[in-house]
Amino acid sequence: MKPNKLELSSVDRTQLNLEALYQIAPSCFTEVKDDKTGELRHVVNFKTLRQLLGDNAVEDADEMYQFTWPGKQEARREAARPITKTLRPVVEDSVDWDHTQNLYIEGDNLEVLKLLQKSYMGKVKMIYIDPPYNTGNDFVYDDDFAVSQDDYDLFAGDVDELGNRYRKNTDSNGRFHSDWCTMMYSRLMVARSLLTEDGVIFISIDDNEQRNLKNICDEIFGSSNFIAQLIWERAYSPKNDAKYISNSHDYVLMYALDLEKFTIGRLPRTEEANARYSNPDNDPRGVWKASDMSVKTYTSSCDYKIMTPSGKIVEPPAGRCWSLSAKAFAERLQDNRIWFGPNGDSTPSIKRFLSELKYEGMAPTSILFYKEVGHSQEGAKEVVSLFGNKGVFDGPKPVRLLERLIILANLKSDSIVLDFFSGSATTAHALMKMNSNKNFQCKFILVQLPEEVNDTKKEQEYKNICEIGKERIRRAGKKIKEESPLTTQNLDTGFRVFRLADSNFEEVKKAPGEYDQSQLDLFLNNVKSDRTDLDLLFGAMLSWGVQLSLPMTSEEVDGKMIYSVNDGDLVACFADDITENIVKAMADKQPLRVLFRDSCFARDDAKINVFETLKQLLDWSEEEAIKNIKVI
């Protein structure tokens, strides 16, 4: 046997859906012969599936509740469609490449999300995004990635260096809302698969698309997993030139992947909240506050008279009854948990002790007041202060707002936080501050299209938003460490930069007769001439489901370089003429996966020999070797 080719495309979500359906309804699957290959493949027998669903299936009902728009079906297909692009490492733009676990990725976020699926599916605890608000002026992604020359001419200046097309979405466009919904739907469908079982997503939005976004999220995440529509007070003073209403708020939609498995983070108790508790009777259980003992819901067993210590008879207020039965009241009275006021003649109330609260901290509220989480001008000032009185970015969210959302997400000490509309990188700034305060090691993944800065800022040194975002992380990390040098020695303020690019490999799907003589070497070496070993290594990590933040080392054996990811999670060599010493050195690392370049082997017998040697040295079965040894 010889090693097989590594599958280099992103996840095929259609196949994922089939696998998930097979787990719960295997009886609806059958086999058919593929018309092109002649091989048998598993398919769904829709008639059987409908029988399994009984009356709970519908296709053409005259009336049914649904949310749709022109382009929705294509958005679904686009979310499921695999791609063959890759992420190229940009070491020179990175900070602390060898040690950091944070990622900054430049490129269209839909394609990046697809590429991240194998490595990060079910691994992300929190997602925050601040997408375009669709005001008619904001940036909108266009998901037609195959840009023709005619398109280029038509949208001159609106194609980035990677061929991604972007444009403004004005309200004169007949698909004003549809284009925005299509853009969001496909991205959220892919992003959902990255969340952990107890994961949560926050999405900032305004009134223009709030209703549509809520409908989209109800469909993708399930209305039962809706947590809250938070209201952020983004402005601290009214605009007197407003034609009708001075709008002072935006929204943050909050959904869990599975509400039953999500536990919300609670806010630290404030001095103001604690001041509501006192101990006027010197109760040994500590401070407490009085709680009304009457309720609206009437129950006859809870309607009775009570004599106060002063001898006064009291009854429940009109239309109400006590919250305790007579027996329960007597038990609490005996336990000194009923308060009749300092003179013993007040309507009874229940003593609630601070030490006995069910939850630690305070329950968060749905209104995010600017005094607590900052306003839009605070966010702008934070960026200005980092960049030296230069307004390099419009509309950044304040760090305190992201800190509040991070608290609500209830992160673990090593959670991953994803922001795929990262803008000025407020998410990274806030997460680094949280890590420094809690001694956590949470990691961020930021994704941003390299959109050019607006015309008013053309004179600045940052040519696009990615340059601003990366520089902000550098400066914010430095500032956090300078402000707390004793407690931030091990704080990770670095990040590895990756850039979305076309495949590392030349297209060789043509028949041999379609190539001229000069192109025949593609069959021997199909790697593009500008690609490095690191390009191939990280491309393979994406394809094999290995996380891009893992540490890596390299060593030279017989003049050839061997790469090891995370002490053997993946060991690779891309050099020609693999020697026996190289194979033994790779096996000594006790790898989980082994990778070679196809051109490493001059003949098939050399490839087979290496395969058999590794299988013997690692004590792998034939099945294990076929699974774990690949070539690209």
Buried (B, 14 or more C-beta within 10 A) or exposed (E): EBBEEBEBBBBBBBEBEBEEBBEEBEEBBEEEEEEEEEEEEEEBEEEBBBEEEEEEEEEEEEEEEEEEBEBBEBBBEBBBBBBBBBBBBBEEBBBBBEEBBBBBBBBBBBBBBBBBBBBBBEBBBBBBBBBBBBEBEBBBBBBEBEBEEEBBEEBEEBBBEBEBBBBEBEEEBEEBBBBBBBBBBBBBBBBBBBBBEBBBBBBBBBEBBBEBBBBBBBBBBBEEBBBBBBBBBBBBEEEEEEEEEEEBBBBBBBBBBBBEEBEBBBBEBEEEBEEEBEBEEEBEBEBBBBEEBBBEEEEEEBEBEBEBBEEBEBBBEEEBBBBBBBEEBEEBBEEEBBBBBEEEEBBBBBBBBBEEEEEEEBEBEEEBEBEBBBBBBBBBBBBBEBBEEEEBBBBBBBBBBBBBBBBBBBBEEEBBBBBBBBBBBBBBBBBBBBBBEEEBBBBBBBBBBBBBBEEEBEEBEBEBBBBBBBBBBBBBBEBBBEEBEEEBEEBBBBBBBBBBBBBBBBEEEEEEEEBEEEEEEBEEBBBEEEBBBBBBBBBBBBBBEBBBBBEBEEEEBEEBBBBBBBBBBBBBBBBEEBBEEBBEBBBEBEBBBBBBBBBBBEEEEBBBBBBBBBBEBBEBEEEEBBEBBBBB
